[in-house]
Amino acid sequence: MQTLLGMTIWGSMPRRKSDEQQTGGRGQRQLRVGEELRHALVRLLRPGELRDPALFDANVTVTEVQISPDLRNATAFVMPLGGANAADIVAGLRRSTPYLRGQVAKAVRLRHVPNLSFALDGAFDSADRIAAVLHSEAVARDLQDKDDG
């Protein structure tokens, strides 16, 4: 608060960015709960833990869990080791969702256990495409021209 010629001026200081603006629209609680859910799912998805035939011997990586602002819905992004049988593994995870949700409820203390959904993580494909572009002849030629000039 500042006074200028007898007038009170409120809010003259610049505002800081909120946590949600700094973390890409997700609040600190969403990030923390998502990470707790990811850890719980990693423990549950060890080979031999689930009875579903598609998941029994599968090595599944849980790369990220994104959770809605109201903490009611969570999407787990997964990728099978080596990318083999990805569609079958996601189908198996969808079949096992009620069981996994119950086990997550026991592992993570939340007032409401979020509804789980599973999706393939496309980040690995994007990384492969970027690596292929960076190693292409056109990029090598451009870098060579830049070094010569």
N, C-alpha and C positions, 0 to 999 in steps of 0.2 A: 504494500500500500504506500502510495506517495501522495503528498499534498502539494498542490501547485496553485498559488494565488487563492488559497482557501478552499479549493476543490479537491475532493478525494478521488484518486485514480486507482482503480482496482485492476489487477491482472496485467501489470505492465511488464512483468518478467516473461521471457519466452517459455513456452511449455515444452517439457521433455516428451520425447516419443514414448508412447505406452509400450508395455511389454508385448502386446499383440502386434504392434506395428514393427517392432524390432525382430520378431520371430516369424515373420511371414504370415501374420493373421492368426496364429495360434498362441493362446495364452500359456503361461508357465505351467499351470495345472494340467492342461491338455497334454503338453509335452511330457510331463512327469508321469502321468497316468498311462500314456501311450508306451513309454519306455518300460514301466512295470508290467504292462500286459505283454509286451514283446518278450521280456525275460521269462514270464510264466509260460508263454507258448513255446519258447525254445526248449524249456525243460520237458514240456509235454510231448513235443514232436521228435524225441529221440527215437532212433530205430528200435523196433520191437515193443514200443510202448502202446501203440494203437492196434486194434484188431482188424481194421479195414485192410483188405488185401493190397490196395494201392499204396497204403502208408506203412505197412508193417516193416519193410526193410528199406524204406526211402529215407534218404538224407535230405532234409528240408531246411533251408535257411530262411529265417524270418528277418527281413531287412529293415522293416519299419512298420509301426502300427500308428495309423492316423485315427484320431478320435474326434467326434463331433463336439461342438462347443458345449452342448448340454450333457456330455459324457454318456449318452445313451447308445450310440452306434460307434463301432470301431471297425476299420478295415485293415486287415493284416496283409502286407505285401510279402509274398513268399517266392522263393526260387529253389527248385530242386537242384541238387548238386549235379553239375554238368548240364543242366537244362533238359535232361532226359525225362520223358513221360510227364511233361508239365501239365497237360490237360487232364490226365488221369489223376494226378496228385491233387490238383485243385478240386476235381470232382470228389475225391475221397475226403478232402478237408471239409467240403460243403456237407457231405453226408455225416461227418463226425462233429459238426458244429454244436449240436445240443450237448454231447458229452464233453467237448472241449470247454464250452461255456460253464458247465457245472464244475469242472476241474479248476478253471480260472477263478471261479467264485470262491473256491476253497483256498487258493493260493494268494489272491490279492484281496486285501480288505477294502471294499468299496461299498457305499450305501446301495448302489444299483449296479449290477453287472451289465456291461454294455452288450448289445447284440453284436455278434461277430460275423464278419464276412471276409472272404479271402479273395485275393486277386494276385495275378502274376506281376512281378516287379519288372518293369520295362527298362530300368536304369542300366542293366547289364547290356542290353541290346543297343541302347544309346551310346554307351561307352565304347562298344565294339565299332559302331559306325564312325564315331569321332576318331578313334585310333586308325581306322582304315583311311579316312580322309587325310589325317596328318602324315601317314606313311605313303600317300599316293605320289606318283611321279610329278604331278602338277605342283604340289606343295614343295617338293624337293627342288624343282626347277625354279620356283619363285624365290626360295631361300638362296639358291646358288646365284641368281641374278642380283639379289640384294647384297650378297657378299662381294660380288665382282664390282658393283657400282658404287 
